[in-house]
Amino acid sequence: MDSGTRTDVPKESSKVDEILQIAISDEEAQETILEKNAAKEQLFSIFSKREKRLISYAASFAAMFSGLSGFIYYPAMVPLAMDLSVSVQLINLTVTSYLIVAGIAPSFMGDIADQTGRRPVYIITFVLMIAANVGLALQKSYPALLVLRMLQSAGSSSTYSIAYGVIADIATVGERGSYVGIMIGSIYYSISRALGASLAVQSIEIYNLNYLGAGLQLGKLIDRNYKTMAKKHGHGVDLKRGDDISDFPIEKARLQWVYYLISISTGGTLGYGWSLCARTHIAVPLLMQFLTGLTMTSIFTICGTLLTDLNPQRSATAQAAYNLVRCIGAGGAVAALDAIENAIGLGWCFTIYSALLLGVIPLVFLFKAKGMK
């Protein structure tokens, strides 16, 4: 009896262990289900609508320096050439070098921002920018100008890509105003920079303006397009938890109005070149600049928003890649401007640039047709 009892005890204990293991596994399964349900219900961002607006205002203000440090330089190009006793072509080289660094620097800063956070990178970029600006105010030689402009670019250019990262952190797809998307925006950025560089010089040479006169010269719609397309496809818009766009044609929602923008910007660029060539009243090229500036900026915003939608986890890095391609293109467009103008004239020069703008239509059509395939 004793021996039989001893052999039954291990059997009973093993059964108890099995029951306990089953109970534990059931509890773990239930916890997993609860965690998944909680994750689904988790808000996309803990910030209130007011806080999101304040953060976006701050990021937009910081991003403003990216464009400001580039465009504010154009009216000073001719005076700088005279003061430093160099040609305008050499001054154009400082624009090209600025754009090249503007394409490279965000590739590093954007990746660091995605890995370590936005705040440390913002501090680094503003320290670089402030130091470069002080140096530019005190410089008296062309080599110093060239080097300091590149340093200024390294600081200011990164604020744009980081701003997109900040927006991606706090805003859902329905709130946010692929490489084809990169190419579309890059071509338009390139031509817009060529337009800006040409106006600063031509307004002085053709219209005899002084240097001060030469220098004074879409978000809600994007969101509405997204919501309209979402309703059409029976896709809900969740502004609190964010939307799953894996089966949603986000590219069609974002690029819905882009054909109109392309047409206007192409016509404006073409009209700008030939108005300068014909030496019309200065109001004509300024009107063309207004049309191209308005539409090209809209295209930049659309492409940047779409790129953020397609790369939500690496938004700053994606914007840095976008910045790299477009700045290299812009540097080439500015560098080639004088050579093309001298060879065939302003009218035909901007006719070529207009053809490049019009050439993105097949890319848009292909992207809308194929989507993320």
C-alpha positions in Angstrom: 0.0 0.0 0.0 2.8 2.4 1.0 4.6 1.8 -2.3 1.4 2.3 -4.3 0.6 5.5 -2.5 4.1 6.8 -3.1 3.8 6.2 -6.9 0.3 8.0 -7.0 1.6 11.2 -5.5 3.9 12.2 -8.4 1.1 11.5 -10.8 -1.3 13.7 -8.9 1.3 16.5 -8.6 2.0 16.4 -12.4 -1.7 16.7 -13.1 -1.8 19.8 -10.8 1.2 21.3 -12.6 -0.6 20.7 -16.0 -3.7 22.4 -14.7 -1.7 25.4 -13.4 0.2 25.7 -16.7 -3.1 25.7 -18.6 -4.5 28.4 -16.3 -1.3 30.5 -16.6 -1.4 30.2 -20.4 -5.1 31.2 -20.5 -4.3 34.3 -18.3 -1.4 35.2 -20.6 -3.6 34.8 -23.7 -6.3 37.0 -22.1 -3.6 39.7 -21.2 -2.4 39.6 -24.8 -5.9 40.2 -26.1 -6.4 43.0 -23.6 -3.1 44.6 -24.6 -4.1 44.4 -28.3 -7.4 46.0 -27.6 -5.8 48.7 -25.5 -3.4 49.4 -28.3 -6.2 49.8 -30.8 -7.9 52.2 -28.5 -4.7 54.1 -27.7 -4.7 57.7 -28.9 -2.3 58.7 -31.7 -1.1 61.7 -29.6 -1.6 62.8 -26.0 -1.5 66.5 -27.0 -4.7 68.5 -27.2 -5.8 70.3 -30.4 -4.5 73.6 -29.0 -1.1 72.1 -28.0 -0.8 70.5 -31.5 -1.3 73.9 -33.1 1.3 75.6 -30.8 3.8 72.8 -31.6 3.1 73.1 -35.4 3.5 76.9 -35.2 6.9 76.5 -33.4 8.0 73.9 -36.0 6.8 76.1 -38.9 8.7 79.1 -37.4 11.9 77.1 -37.2 11.4 75.7 -40.8 11.0 79.3 -42.0 14.7 79.8 -41.6 15.4 77.1 -44.2 13.8 79.2 -47.0 14.6 82.6 -45.5 18.4 82.2 -45.5 18.2 81.1 -49.1 15.9 83.7 -50.7 17.1 86.7 -48.7 20.5 86.2 -50.3 19.3 86.8 -53.9 18.9 90.7 -53.8 22.5 91.0 -52.4 24.1 89.0 -55.2 25.0 91.9 -57.5 26.2 94.2 -54.6 28.3 91.3 -53.2 29.9 90.7 -56.6 30.9 94.4 -56.8 32.1 94.6 -53.2 34.2 91.5 -53.4 35.4 92.3 -57.0 34.2 88.9 -58.4 31.9 88.0 -61.2 28.2 87.2 -60.8 28.9 83.6 -61.9 31.2 83.2 -58.9 28.4 84.5 -56.6 26.1 82.0 -58.3 28.6 79.4 -57.2 27.9 80.3 -53.6 24.2 79.6 -54.3 25.0 76.2 -55.9 27.3 75.2 -53.0 24.6 76.4 -50.5 22.1 74.1 -52.2 24.4 71.1 -52.3 25.1 71.3 -48.6 21.4 71.9 -48.1 20.8 68.5 -49.8 23.4 66.6 -47.8 23.2 68.0 -44.3 19.5 67.0 -43.6 20.3 63.4 -44.6 22.4 63.2 -41.4 20.4 65.5 -39.2 17.1 63.8 -40.1 18.4 60.4 -39.2 19.7 61.7 -35.9 16.4 63.4 -35.2 14.5 60.1 -35.8 16.9 58.2 -33.5 17.5 60.7 -30.6 14.7 63.1 -30.8 13.9 66.5 -32.4 15.0 68.9 -29.7 18.8 68.1 -29.6 19.0 68.5 -33.4 17.1 71.8 -33.3 19.7 73.1 -30.9 22.6 72.0 -33.1 21.1 73.5 -36.2 20.4 76.9 -34.6 23.9 77.1 -33.1 25.4 76.4 -36.6 23.1 78.9 -38.2 23.7 81.7 -35.7 27.5 81.2 -35.8 27.4 81.3 -39.7 25.2 84.4 -39.7 27.6 86.3 -37.4 30.5 85.3 -39.6 28.7 86.4 -42.8 28.0 89.8 -41.3 31.8 90.3 -40.6 33.4 88.5 -43.7 35.3 90.6 -46.3 36.5 88.0 -48.8 35.0 85.6 -51.3 36.5 82.4 -49.8 35.0 83.3 -46.4 31.6 84.0 -48.0 31.7 80.6 -49.8 32.6 78.6 -46.7 30.2 80.5 -44.3 27.3 80.1 -46.7 27.9 76.4 -46.7 28.0 76.4 -42.9 24.8 78.5 -42.8 23.2 76.0 -45.1 24.2 73.1 -42.9 22.3 74.7 -40.0 19.2 76.2 -41.7 18.4 73.4 -44.2 17.7 70.8 -41.6 14.9 72.7 -39.9 12.6 71.9 -42.8 12.9 68.1 -42.7 12.7 68.1 -38.9 9.5 70.1 -39.0 7.9 67.3 -41.1 9.1 64.8 -38.5 7.4 66.9 -35.7 4.1 67.0 -37.6 4.2 63.3 -38.2 4.8 62.8 -34.5 1.7 64.7 -33.4 -0.8 64.5 -36.3 -2.7 61.7 -37.9 -3.0 61.2 -41.7 -6.3 63.0 -41.8 -4.7 66.1 -40.2 -1.6 66.2 -42.3 -1.9 68.6 -45.0 8.0 56.5 -53.3 10.3 58.1 -55.0 8.1 59.5 -57.7 6.7 61.9 -55.2 10.3 63.0 -54.5 11.0 63.6 -58.2 7.8 65.7 -58.7 8.6 68.0 -55.8 12.3 68.1 -56.6 11.9 69.3 -60.2 9.6 72.1 -59.1 12.0 73.1 -56.3 14.9 73.3 -58.8 13.1 75.6 -61.2 11.7 77.8 -58.4 15.3 78.4 -57.2 16.4 79.3 -60.8 13.5 81.8 -61.0 14.5 83.4 -57.7 18.2 83.7 -58.7 17.4 85.2 -62.1 14.9 87.8 -60.8 17.5 89.4 -58.4 19.9 90.0 -61.3 17.5 90.7 -64.2 15.4 93.2 -62.3 18.5 95.3 -61.9 19.9 94.8 -65.4 16.6 95.2 -67.4 14.5 97.5 -65.2 17.3 99.5 -63.5 15.9 99.0 -60.0 18.0 99.7 -57.0 19.0 96.8 -54.8 16.3 97.5 -52.2 13.6 97.5 -54.9 14.9 94.2 -56.3 14.6 92.7 -52.8 10.9 93.7 -52.1 9.6 92.1 -54.9 -2.6 74.8 -49.0 -3.0 72.8 -45.9 -6.8 72.9 -45.5 -7.3 72.0 -49.2 -5.1 68.9 -48.8 -7.0 67.7 -45.7 -10.3 68.2 -47.5 -9.1 66.2 -50.5 -8.1 63.3 -48.1 -11.5 63.3 -46.3 -13.4 63.4 -49.6 -11.4 60.5 -51.0 -11.8 58.6 -47.7 -15.6 59.0 -47.8 -15.7 57.9 -51.5 -13.9 54.7 -50.6 -15.8 54.0 -47.4 -12.7 54.7 -45.3 -13.2 56.2 -41.9 -11.3 59.3 -40.8 -10.0 59.0 -37.2 -8.3 62.1 -36.0 -7.6 60.7 -32.5 -6.1 57.3 -33.1 -4.9 57.7 -36.7 -5.9 56.0 -39.8 -4.7 52.7 -41.3 -3.9 53.6 -44.9 -2.4 50.3 -46.0 -5.5 49.7 -48.2 -6.3 53.3 -48.9 -5.2 55.2 -52.1 -3.5 58.0 -50.3 -1.6 59.1 -53.4 -4.9 59.9 -55.2 -6.1 61.9 -52.2 -3.0 64.0 -52.0 -2.4 64.5 -55.8 -6.0 65.3 -56.6 -5.5 68.9 -57.6 -1.8 68.7 -58.7 -2.6 68.8 -62.5 -4.0 72.3 -62.2 -1.0 73.5 -60.2 1.4 72.0 -62.7 -0.4 73.8 -65.6 -0.4 77.2 -63.8 3.3 76.9 -62.7 4.4 75.8 -66.2 2.6 78.7 -67.8 4.0 81.2 -65.2 7.5 80.0 -65.8 7.2 80.2 -69.6 5.6 83.7 -69.3 8.3 84.9 -66.9 11.2 84.0 -69.3 9.6 85.6 -72.4 8.4 88.7 -70.5 12.0 89.3 -69.4 13.2 88.6 -73.0 10.7 91.1 -74.4 11.5 93.7 -71.6 7.8 94.2 -70.8 6.6 96.2 -67.9 8.0 94.9 -64.6 4.5 94.1 -63.4 4.4 91.2 -65.9 7.4 89.2 -64.6 6.3 89.9 -61.0 2.9 88.5 -61.8 4.5 85.4 -63.3 6.6 85.0 -60.2 3.5 85.3 -58.0 1.8 82.5 -60.0 4.8 80.2 -60.0 5.5 80.9 -56.3 2.0 80.2 -55.2 1.6 76.9 -57.2 5.1 75.6 -56.7 4.9 76.0 -52.9 1.6 74.1 -53.0 3.3 71.3 -54.9 6.2 71.2 -52.4 3.6 70.9 -49.6 1.6 68.1 -51.3 4.7 66.1 -52.1 6.1 66.5 -48.6 2.8 65.5 -47.0 2.5 62.4 -49.2 6.1 61.4 -48.4 5.3 61.7 -44.7 2.2 59.6 -45.1 4.2 56.8 -46.8 7.0 56.9 -44.2 5.3 57.6 -40.8 8.1 56.0 -38.7 11.0 57.7 -40.5 9.4 60.9 -41.6 12.5 63.2 -40.9 14.8 60.8 -42.8 12.3 60.6 -45.7 12.2 64.4 -45.8 16.0 64.5 -45.8 16.1 62.2 -48.8 13.5 64.5 -50.5 15.7 67.5 -49.6 18.8 65.8 -51.0 17.3 65.2 -54.4 15.7 68.6 -54.8 18.7 70.6 -53.6 21.0 68.8 -56.0 18.6 69.6 -58.8 18.2 73.2 -57.7 22.0 73.6 -57.5 22.3 72.3 -61.1 19.5 74.6 -62.3 21.1 77.7 -60.8 24.6 76.8 -61.9 23.3 76.2 -65.5 21.2 79.4 -65.6 23.9 81.8 -66.8 25.4 79.4 -69.3 22.0 78.6 -70.9 21.0 82.3 -70.9 24.2 83.4 -72.6 23.8 80.6 -75.2 20.1 80.9 -76.2 18.6 83.8 -74.3 16.3 84.1 -71.4 13.1 83.2 -73.3 14.4 79.8 -74.5 16.2 79.2 -71.2 12.9 79.3 -69.3 11.2 77.4 -72.1 13.5 74.5 -71.3 12.7 74.8 -67.6 9.0 74.9 -68.4 9.3 71.7 -70.4 10.9 70.1 -67.3 8.0 71.1 -65.2 5.5 69.8 -67.7 7.5 66.5 -67.9 6.3 65.5 -64.4 2.8 64.9 -65.6 3.5 61.3 -66.7 5.1 60.7 -63.3 2.0 61.9 -61.5 -0.2 59.8 -63.8 2.0 56.7 -63.2 2.0 57.2 -59.4 -1.8 57.7 -59.2 -2.3 54.6 -61.4 0.1 52.2 -59.6 0.0 53.6 -56.1 2.4 52.0 -53.6 2.8 48.8 -55.7 
